[in-house]
Amino acid sequence: MRAIVIALAVAASIISTSLAQPSPPPWPNHPIRLIVNFPPGGAADLLARLIGQSLSETFGQPVVVENKAGANGNLGGDAVARSAPDGYTLLMSSGSMVAINPHIYATMPFDPAKDIVPVASVARVPFYLVVRTDNPATDLKALVADLKANPGKRNFGSPGVGSSPHLAAELLKKMTGTDAVHVPYRGAAPALNDLLGGQLDFLFDPGIAIEHVKAGRLRAIAIGSPQRSPQLPDVPTLDELGLTGFDADAVFGIYAPAGTPAEIIARLNTEINRALTTEALRERIMAVGNVPAAMSSDEFGERAREDSRRFGAIIRERGITAGN
C-alpha cells in the first residue's frame, strides 16, 4: 500500500511539473529575416519583397528582407544554412544555387542538398533574350548572323558564373554554333544597367528588363521558356524560332535551414501557396515578368534535382567553373 502511495505521489509530481512547464510560444512571435542571396533590384529581390509583404500581413510580424549577395548566391545560402532552424531565418533564392553551384565550385561553404531544405516555390522566371534597340539585330536570325560574323568579339552579361541566365546563353551558343564573351556580374540588375549603357551586346534577362522593352529602350528578341510570356505575348520562344527543345527558365522560392520543424515548413508552404492564389499578388509578380508557381515542398525540391541533371550536362560540356 505504501508503495502505491509513493508511486502515485511521484506520478502526481511529474504531472504537476509538466503542467507547470511553459509551452513554447506560437510561431512566429517576432520578426522573420528573409535573406536574398542576390543584390537589390533583381528578380530574387523583387519576389522576396512581394512575398515578404504578404507573409507579414498573414503572420502579423515583420518580414525583414536582407540582401547578402556574392559567389552566385553561396554567401547568402551559407548564412541561412548556419542559422538556427527555428523558422526565423529564411532564404529567397533561384534554383541555380542548389542545382548549379555544386557543379561549378570545387568547394562549397555548405551543402545545399543537406544544409538547407526547400519550403515553397514562388515564381517561375522566364529569361528574355534582349538587346538595345540601336542594335542592328532585329531578330534571332540577325543576331546569330552577327555572332557568327564576329566570333568572340561580342559579349553578354549574366548575374554570375553558372547562373541560369549564363547557362541560357551557353545553350544558345551551343545550339547556334556561335561564340561570345561572358561578362559575369553580381546580380541581374548591374548586368542590365551595363546593357543599357552600351557595355554589353546582349543578355538573358529575368524579367526586370520588361519596362525597358515597353519603353523602347530594349528589344526582346525571344524568350527562353517553353511558353510565351503573358507580359510580352508577341515575343516568340526560341523553340518556335527553330532551336527545338530550348528550355532555360528558373524557379525562385523559399528555403530554410535543415532541421527547421516540419510544422513550420508546412505552414509556410500553405500560406505562400495561398498567397499565390490572390489576384493582387499574382498581378504584381507578373508585372515584373515572372509567372506565379505554387508547388509543394517536395515538388520544389524535385524541380531543383531536375535542373541539376539538365544544367549539369551543359556545365560539363562547356567546361564552366567558378573561375571562368
Contacts in CASP RR format, 6 or more apart in sequence:
PFRMAT RR
TARGET T0000
AUTHOR 0000-0000-0000
METHOD contacts of the structure
MODEL  1
MRAIVIALAVAASIISTSLAQPSPPPWPNHPIRLIVNFPPGGAADLLARL
IGQSLSETFGQPVVVENKAGANGNLGGDAVARSAPDGYTLLMSSGSMVAI
NPHIYATMPFDPAKDIVPVASVARVPFYLVVRTDNPATDLKALVADLKAN
PGKRNFGSPGVGSSPHLAAELLKKMTGTDAVHVPYRGAAPALNDLLGGQL
DFLFDPGIAIEHVKAGRLRAIAIGSPQRSPQLPDVPTLDELGLTGFDADA
VFGIYAPAGTPAEIIARLNTEINRALTTEALRERIMAVGNVPAAMSSDEF
GERAREDSRRFGAIIRERGITAGN
27 86 0 8 1.000
27 87 0 8 1.000
27 264 0 8 1.000
27 267 0 8 1.000
28 59 0 8 1.000
28 61 0 8 1.000
28 87 0 8 1.000
28 88 0 8 1.000
29 61 0 8 1.000
30 61 0 8 1.000
30 88 0 8 1.000
31 61 0 8 1.000
31 62 0 8 1.000
31 63 0 8 1.000
31 64 0 8 1.000
31 88 0 8 1.000
32 55 0 8 1.000
32 59 0 8 1.000
32 61 0 8 1.000
32 62 0 8 1.000
32 63 0 8 1.000
32 64 0 8 1.000
32 87 0 8 1.000
32 88 0 8 1.000
32 89 0 8 1.000
32 90 0 8 1.000
33 63 0 8 1.000
33 64 0 8 1.000
33 66 0 8 1.000
33 88 0 8 1.000
33 89 0 8 1.000
33 90 0 8 1.000
34 48 0 8 1.000
34 51 0 8 1.000
34 52 0 8 1.000
34 63 0 8 1.000
34 64 0 8 1.000
34 65 0 8 1.000
34 66 0 8 1.000
34 90 0 8 1.000
34 91 0 8 1.000
34 92 0 8 1.000
34 254 0 8 1.000
35 66 0 8 1.000
35 67 0 8 1.000
35 68 0 8 1.000
35 76 0 8 1.000
35 77 0 8 1.000
35 79 0 8 1.000
35 80 0 8 1.000
35 89 0 8 1.000
35 90 0 8 1.000
35 91 0 8 1.000
35 92 0 8 1.000
36 44 0 8 1.000
36 45 0 8 1.000
36 48 0 8 1.000
36 65 0 8 1.000
36 66 0 8 1.000
36 67 0 8 1.000
36 68 0 8 1.000
36 69 0 8 1.000
36 76 0 8 1.000
36 91 0 8 1.000
36 92 0 8 1.000
36 93 0 8 1.000
37 44 0 8 1.000
37 68 0 8 1.000
37 69 0 8 1.000
37 70 0 8 1.000
37 73 0 8 1.000
37 74 0 8 1.000
37 75 0 8 1.000
37 76 0 8 1.000
37 77 0 8 1.000
37 91 0 8 1.000
37 92 0 8 1.000
37 93 0 8 1.000
37 97 0 8 1.000
38 44 0 8 1.000
38 45 0 8 1.000
38 67 0 8 1.000
38 69 0 8 1.000
38 70 0 8 1.000
38 73 0 8 1.000
38 93 0 8 1.000
38 94 0 8 1.000
38 159 0 8 1.000
38 186 0 8 1.000
38 187 0 8 1.000
38 188 0 8 1.000
39 45 0 8 1.000
39 67 0 8 1.000
39 69 0 8 1.000
39 186 0 8 1.000
39 187 0 8 1.000
39 189 0 8 1.000
39 190 0 8 1.000
40 67 0 8 1.000
40 189 0 8 1.000
41 188 0 8 1.000
41 189 0 8 1.000
41 208 0 8 1.000
42 159 0 8 1.000
42 187 0 8 1.000
42 188 0 8 1.000
42 189 0 8 1.000
42 206 0 8 1.000
42 208 0 8 1.000
43 94 0 8 1.000
43 123 0 8 1.000
43 125 0 8 1.000
43 188 0 8 1.000
43 206 0 8 1.000
43 207 0 8 1.000
43 208 0 8 1.000
43 252 0 8 1.000
43 288 0 8 1.000
43 290 0 8 1.000
44 92 0 8 1.000
44 93 0 8 1.000
44 94 0 8 1.000
44 252 0 8 1.000
45 65 0 8 1.000
45 67 0 8 1.000
45 92 0 8 1.000
46 208 0 8 1.000
46 288 0 8 1.000
47 92 0 8 1.000
47 122 0 8 1.000
47 123 0 8 1.000
47 252 0 8 1.000
47 253 0 8 1.000
47 285 0 8 1.000
47 288 0 8 1.000
47 290 0 8 1.000
48 65 0 8 1.000
48 92 0 8 1.000
49 65 0 8 1.000
50 281 0 8 1.000
50 284 0 8 1.000
50 285 0 8 1.000
51 92 0 8 1.000
51 122 0 8 1.000
51 254 0 8 1.000
51 272 0 8 1.000
51 275 0 8 1.000
51 281 0 8 1.000
52 63 0 8 1.000
52 65 0 8 1.000
53 63 0 8 1.000
54 272 0 8 1.000
54 275 0 8 1.000
54 278 0 8 1.000
54 281 0 8 1.000
55 63 0 8 1.000
55 268 0 8 1.000
55 271 0 8 1.000
55 272 0 8 1.000
55 275 0 8 1.000
56 62 0 8 1.000
56 63 0 8 1.000
58 271 0 8 1.000
58 275 0 8 1.000
59 271 0 8 1.000
65 92 0 8 1.000
68 75 0 8 1.000
68 76 0 8 1.000
68 77 0 8 1.000
68 79 0 8 1.000
69 75 0 8 1.000
69 76 0 8 1.000
69 186 0 8 1.000
69 187 0 8 1.000
70 76 0 8 1.000
70 186 0 8 1.000
71 105 0 8 1.000
71 322 0 8 1.000
72 96 0 8 1.000
72 97 0 8 1.000
72 100 0 8 1.000
72 101 0 8 1.000
72 104 0 8 1.000
72 159 0 8 1.000
72 160 0 8 1.000
72 161 0 8 1.000
72 162 0 8 1.000
72 163 0 8 1.000
72 322 0 8 1.000
73 93 0 8 1.000
73 96 0 8 1.000
73 97 0 8 1.000
73 101 0 8 1.000
74 97 0 8 1.000
74 101 0 8 1.000
74 105 0 8 1.000
74 108 0 8 1.000
74 109 0 8 1.000
74 110 0 8 1.000
75 109 0 8 1.000
76 91 0 8 1.000
76 93 0 8 1.000
77 91 0 8 1.000
77 93 0 8 1.000
77 97 0 8 1.000
77 110 0 8 1.000
77 112 0 8 1.000
77 116 0 8 1.000
77 255 0 8 1.000
78 109 0 8 1.000
78 110 0 8 1.000
79 89 0 8 1.000
80 89 0 8 1.000
80 90 0 8 1.000
80 91 0 8 1.000
80 116 0 8 1.000
80 255 0 8 1.000
80 256 0 8 1.000
80 257 0 8 1.000
81 109 0 8 1.000
81 110 0 8 1.000
81 111 0 8 1.000
81 115 0 8 1.000
81 116 0 8 1.000
81 257 0 8 1.000
81 258 0 8 1.000
82 110 0 8 1.000
82 257 0 8 1.000
83 89 0 8 1.000
83 257 0 8 1.000
84 257 0 8 1.000
85 256 0 8 1.000
85 257 0 8 1.000
85 258 0 8 1.000
85 259 0 8 1.000
85 260 0 8 1.000
85 261 0 8 1.000
86 260 0 8 1.000
86 261 0 8 1.000
86 264 0 8 1.000
87 256 0 8 1.000
87 257 0 8 1.000
87 260 0 8 1.000
87 261 0 8 1.000
87 264 0 8 1.000
87 268 0 8 1.000
89 256 0 8 1.000
89 257 0 8 1.000
90 119 0 8 1.000
90 254 0 8 1.000
90 255 0 8 1.000
90 256 0 8 1.000
90 268 0 8 1.000
91 116 0 8 1.000
91 254 0 8 1.000
91 255 0 8 1.000
91 256 0 8 1.000
92 122 0 8 1.000
92 252 0 8 1.000
92 253 0 8 1.000
92 254 0 8 1.000
93 252 0 8 1.000
93 253 0 8 1.000
93 255 0 8 1.000
94 125 0 8 1.000
94 163 0 8 1.000
94 164 0 8 1.000
94 250 0 8 1.000
94 251 0 8 1.000
94 252 0 8 1.000
94 253 0 8 1.000
95 164 0 8 1.000
95 250 0 8 1.000
95 251 0 8 1.000
95 252 0 8 1.000
95 253 0 8 1.000
95 303 0 8 1.000
95 304 0 8 1.000
95 307 0 8 1.000
96 162 0 8 1.000
96 163 0 8 1.000
96 164 0 8 1.000
96 250 0 8 1.000
96 307 0 8 1.000
96 311 0 8 1.000
97 112 0 8 1.000
98 112 0 8 1.000
98 113 0 8 1.000
98 116 0 8 1.000
98 118 0 8 1.000
98 255 0 8 1.000
98 301 0 8 1.000
98 304 0 8 1.000
98 308 0 8 1.000
99 304 0 8 1.000
99 305 0 8 1.000
99 307 0 8 1.000
99 308 0 8 1.000
99 311 0 8 1.000
100 162 0 8 1.000
100 163 0 8 1.000
100 164 0 8 1.000
100 167 0 8 1.000
100 307 0 8 1.000
100 308 0 8 1.000
100 311 0 8 1.000
100 312 0 8 1.000
100 315 0 8 1.000
101 108 0 8 1.000
101 112 0 8 1.000
101 162 0 8 1.000
102 108 0 8 1.000
102 112 0 8 1.000
102 113 0 8 1.000
102 308 0 8 1.000
103 308 0 8 1.000
103 311 0 8 1.000
103 312 0 8 1.000
103 315 0 8 1.000
103 316 0 8 1.000
103 320 0 8 1.000
104 161 0 8 1.000
104 162 0 8 1.000
104 315 0 8 1.000
104 320 0 8 1.000
104 321 0 8 1.000
104 322 0 8 1.000
105 321 0 8 1.000
105 322 0 8 1.000
106 321 0 8 1.000
106 322 0 8 1.000
110 116 0 8 1.000
114 258 0 8 1.000
115 257 0 8 1.000
115 258 0 8 1.000
116 255 0 8 1.000
116 256 0 8 1.000
116 257 0 8 1.000
116 258 0 8 1.000
117 255 0 8 1.000
117 256 0 8 1.000
117 257 0 8 1.000
117 258 0 8 1.000
117 259 0 8 1.000
117 260 0 8 1.000
117 265 0 8 1.000
117 297 0 8 1.000
118 253 0 8 1.000
118 254 0 8 1.000
118 255 0 8 1.000
118 297 0 8 1.000
118 298 0 8 1.000
118 300 0 8 1.000
118 301 0 8 1.000
118 304 0 8 1.000
119 253 0 8 1.000
119 254 0 8 1.000
119 255 0 8 1.000
119 256 0 8 1.000
119 265 0 8 1.000
119 268 0 8 1.000
119 269 0 8 1.000
119 272 0 8 1.000
119 297 0 8 1.000
119 300 0 8 1.000
120 253 0 8 1.000
120 254 0 8 1.000
120 268 0 8 1.000
120 269 0 8 1.000
120 272 0 8 1.000
120 273 0 8 1.000
120 294 0 8 1.000
120 295 0 8 1.000
120 297 0 8 1.000
120 300 0 8 1.000
121 251 0 8 1.000
121 252 0 8 1.000
121 253 0 8 1.000
121 293 0 8 1.000
121 294 0 8 1.000
121 295 0 8 1.000
121 299 0 8 1.000
121 300 0 8 1.000
121 303 0 8 1.000
122 252 0 8 1.000
122 253 0 8 1.000
122 254 0 8 1.000
122 272 0 8 1.000
122 276 0 8 1.000
122 285 0 8 1.000
122 292 0 8 1.000
122 293 0 8 1.000
123 251 0 8 1.000
123 252 0 8 1.000
123 253 0 8 1.000
123 285 0 8 1.000
123 290 0 8 1.000
123 291 0 8 1.000
123 292 0 8 1.000
123 293 0 8 1.000
124 225 0 8 1.000
124 249 0 8 1.000
124 250 0 8 1.000
124 251 0 8 1.000
124 290 0 8 1.000
124 291 0 8 1.000
124 292 0 8 1.000
124 293 0 8 1.000
125 164 0 8 1.000
125 206 0 8 1.000
125 207 0 8 1.000
125 249 0 8 1.000
125 250 0 8 1.000
125 251 0 8 1.000
125 252 0 8 1.000
125 289 0 8 1.000
125 290 0 8 1.000
125 291 0 8 1.000
126 206 0 8 1.000
126 207 0 8 1.000
126 223 0 8 1.000
126 224 0 8 1.000
126 225 0 8 1.000
126 229 0 8 1.000
126 249 0 8 1.000
126 289 0 8 1.000
126 290 0 8 1.000
126 291 0 8 1.000
127 164 0 8 1.000
127 165 0 8 1.000
127 168 0 8 1.000
127 204 0 8 1.000
127 205 0 8 1.000
127 206 0 8 1.000
127 207 0 8 1.000
127 223 0 8 1.000
127 224 0 8 1.000
127 225 0 8 1.000
127 248 0 8 1.000
127 249 0 8 1.000
127 250 0 8 1.000
128 204 0 8 1.000
128 205 0 8 1.000
128 206 0 8 1.000
128 207 0 8 1.000
128 209 0 8 1.000
128 210 0 8 1.000
128 213 0 8 1.000
128 220 0 8 1.000
128 222 0 8 1.000
128 223 0 8 1.000
128 224 0 8 1.000
128 229 0 8 1.000
128 232 0 8 1.000
128 235 0 8 1.000
129 140 0 8 1.000
129 143 0 8 1.000
129 168 0 8 1.000
129 172 0 8 1.000
129 202 0 8 1.000
129 203 0 8 1.000
129 204 0 8 1.000
129 220 0 8 1.000
129 221 0 8 1.000
129 222 0 8 1.000
129 223 0 8 1.000
129 224 0 8 1.000
129 238 0 8 1.000
130 195 0 8 1.000
130 202 0 8 1.000
130 203 0 8 1.000
130 204 0 8 1.000
130 205 0 8 1.000
130 209 0 8 1.000
130 212 0 8 1.000
130 213 0 8 1.000
130 218 0 8 1.000
130 219 0 8 1.000
130 220 0 8 1.000
130 221 0 8 1.000
131 137 0 8 1.000
131 143 0 8 1.000
131 195 0 8 1.000
131 201 0 8 1.000
131 202 0 8 1.000
131 218 0 8 1.000
131 219 0 8 1.000
131 221 0 8 1.000
132 195 0 8 1.000
132 196 0 8 1.000
132 197 0 8 1.000
132 198 0 8 1.000
132 217 0 8 1.000
132 218 0 8 1.000
132 219 0 8 1.000
133 216 0 8 1.000
133 217 0 8 1.000
133 218 0 8 1.000
133 219 0 8 1.000
135 143 0 8 1.000
135 201 0 8 1.000
135 202 0 8 1.000
135 219 0 8 1.000
136 142 0 8 1.000
136 146 0 8 1.000
137 143 0 8 1.000
137 145 0 8 1.000
137 146 0 8 1.000
137 202 0 8 1.000
137 221 0 8 1.000
138 219 0 8 1.000
138 221 0 8 1.000
139 221 0 8 1.000
140 221 0 8 1.000
140 222 0 8 1.000
140 238 0 8 1.000
140 241 0 8 1.000
141 241 0 8 1.000
143 202 0 8 1.000
143 221 0 8 1.000
144 176 0 8 1.000
144 178 0 8 1.000
146 154 0 8 1.000
147 154 0 8 1.000
147 173 0 8 1.000
147 176 0 8 1.000
147 178 0 8 1.000
147 179 0 8 1.000
147 180 0 8 1.000
148 176 0 8 1.000
148 177 0 8 1.000
148 178 0 8 1.000
151 178 0 8 1.000
151 179 0 8 1.000
152 179 0 8 1.000
152 180 0 8 1.000
152 181 0 8 1.000
153 181 0 8 1.000
154 180 0 8 1.000
154 181 0 8 1.000
154 201 0 8 1.000
154 202 0 8 1.000
155 180 0 8 1.000
155 181 0 8 1.000
155 182 0 8 1.000
155 183 0 8 1.000
155 200 0 8 1.000
155 201 0 8 1.000
156 169 0 8 1.000
156 180 0 8 1.000
156 181 0 8 1.000
156 182 0 8 1.000
156 183 0 8 1.000
156 200 0 8 1.000
156 201 0 8 1.000
156 202 0 8 1.000
156 203 0 8 1.000
156 204 0 8 1.000
157 165 0 8 1.000
157 166 0 8 1.000
157 169 0 8 1.000
157 182 0 8 1.000
157 183 0 8 1.000
157 184 0 8 1.000
157 185 0 8 1.000
157 191 0 8 1.000
157 194 0 8 1.000
157 195 0 8 1.000
157 200 0 8 1.000
157 203 0 8 1.000
158 165 0 8 1.000
158 166 0 8 1.000
158 169 0 8 1.000
158 182 0 8 1.000
158 183 0 8 1.000
158 184 0 8 1.000
158 185 0 8 1.000
158 188 0 8 1.000
158 191 0 8 1.000
158 203 0 8 1.000
158 204 0 8 1.000
159 165 0 8 1.000
159 166 0 8 1.000
159 184 0 8 1.000
159 185 0 8 1.000
159 186 0 8 1.000
159 187 0 8 1.000
159 188 0 8 1.000
159 191 0 8 1.000
159 206 0 8 1.000
160 166 0 8 1.000
160 184 0 8 1.000
160 185 0 8 1.000
160 186 0 8 1.000
160 187 0 8 1.000
161 182 0 8 1.000
161 184 0 8 1.000
161 320 0 8 1.000
161 321 0 8 1.000
161 322 0 8 1.000
161 323 0 8 1.000
161 324 0 8 1.000
162 315 0 8 1.000
162 320 0 8 1.000
162 322 0 8 1.000
163 184 0 8 1.000
163 187 0 8 1.000
164 204 0 8 1.000
164 206 0 8 1.000
164 248 0 8 1.000
164 249 0 8 1.000
164 250 0 8 1.000
164 311 0 8 1.000
165 188 0 8 1.000
165 191 0 8 1.000
165 203 0 8 1.000
165 204 0 8 1.000
165 205 0 8 1.000
165 206 0 8 1.000
166 182 0 8 1.000
166 184 0 8 1.000
166 320 0 8 1.000
167 248 0 8 1.000
167 311 0 8 1.000
167 314 0 8 1.000
167 315 0 8 1.000
167 320 0 8 1.000
168 204 0 8 1.000
168 224 0 8 1.000
168 248 0 8 1.000
169 180 0 8 1.000
169 182 0 8 1.000
169 202 0 8 1.000
169 203 0 8 1.000
169 204 0 8 1.000
170 182 0 8 1.000
170 314 0 8 1.000
170 318 0 8 1.000
170 320 0 8 1.000
171 246 0 8 1.000
171 248 0 8 1.000
171 314 0 8 1.000
172 178 0 8 1.000
172 204 0 8 1.000
172 238 0 8 1.000
172 243 0 8 1.000
172 246 0 8 1.000
173 179 0 8 1.000
173 180 0 8 1.000
174 314 0 8 1.000
174 317 0 8 1.000
174 318 0 8 1.000
175 243 0 8 1.000
175 246 0 8 1.000
176 243 0 8 1.000
180 201 0 8 1.000
180 202 0 8 1.000
182 324 0 8 1.000
183 191 0 8 1.000
183 194 0 8 1.000
183 199 0 8 1.000
183 200 0 8 1.000
185 191 0 8 1.000
185 194 0 8 1.000
188 205 0 8 1.000
188 206 0 8 1.000
188 208 0 8 1.000
189 208 0 8 1.000
191 200 0 8 1.000
191 203 0 8 1.000
192 203 0 8 1.000
192 205 0 8 1.000
192 208 0 8 1.000
192 209 0 8 1.000
192 212 0 8 1.000
194 200 0 8 1.000
195 202 0 8 1.000
195 203 0 8 1.000
195 209 0 8 1.000
195 218 0 8 1.000
196 212 0 8 1.000
196 217 0 8 1.000
196 218 0 8 1.000
202 221 0 8 1.000
204 224 0 8 1.000
204 248 0 8 1.000
206 250 0 8 1.000
206 289 0 8 1.000
206 290 0 8 1.000
207 231 0 8 1.000
207 288 0 8 1.000
207 289 0 8 1.000
207 290 0 8 1.000
208 288 0 8 1.000
208 289 0 8 1.000
209 218 0 8 1.000
209 220 0 8 1.000
210 220 0 8 1.000
210 231 0 8 1.000
210 232 0 8 1.000
210 288 0 8 1.000
210 289 0 8 1.000
212 218 0 8 1.000
213 219 0 8 1.000
213 220 0 8 1.000
213 232 0 8 1.000
220 232 0 8 1.000
220 235 0 8 1.000
221 235 0 8 1.000
222 235 0 8 1.000
222 236 0 8 1.000
222 237 0 8 1.000
222 238 0 8 1.000
222 241 0 8 1.000
223 229 0 8 1.000
223 232 0 8 1.000
223 235 0 8 1.000
223 236 0 8 1.000
223 237 0 8 1.000
223 238 0 8 1.000
224 237 0 8 1.000
224 238 0 8 1.000
224 239 0 8 1.000
224 246 0 8 1.000
224 247 0 8 1.000
224 248 0 8 1.000
224 249 0 8 1.000
225 237 0 8 1.000
225 247 0 8 1.000
225 248 0 8 1.000
225 249 0 8 1.000
226 237 0 8 1.000
226 239 0 8 1.000
226 245 0 8 1.000
226 247 0 8 1.000
226 249 0 8 1.000
227 237 0 8 1.000
228 235 0 8 1.000
228 236 0 8 1.000
228 237 0 8 1.000
229 235 0 8 1.000
229 289 0 8 1.000
229 291 0 8 1.000
230 286 0 8 1.000
230 291 0 8 1.000
231 286 0 8 1.000
231 287 0 8 1.000
231 289 0 8 1.000
237 246 0 8 1.000
238 246 0 8 1.000
239 245 0 8 1.000
239 246 0 8 1.000
239 247 0 8 1.000
247 310 0 8 1.000
250 307 0 8 1.000
251 293 0 8 1.000
251 295 0 8 1.000
251 300 0 8 1.000
251 303 0 8 1.000
251 304 0 8 1.000
251 307 0 8 1.000
252 290 0 8 1.000
253 300 0 8 1.000
254 268 0 8 1.000
254 272 0 8 1.000
256 264 0 8 1.000
256 265 0 8 1.000
256 268 0 8 1.000
265 297 0 8 1.000
266 297 0 8 1.000
269 296 0 8 1.000
269 297 0 8 1.000
272 294 0 8 1.000
273 294 0 8 1.000
273 295 0 8 1.000
275 281 0 8 1.000
276 282 0 8 1.000
276 285 0 8 1.000
276 292 0 8 1.000
276 293 0 8 1.000
276 294 0 8 1.000
277 294 0 8 1.000
281 292 0 8 1.000
282 292 0 8 1.000
285 291 0 8 1.000
285 292 0 8 1.000
286 292 0 8 1.000
295 303 0 8 1.000
314 320 0 8 1.000
END
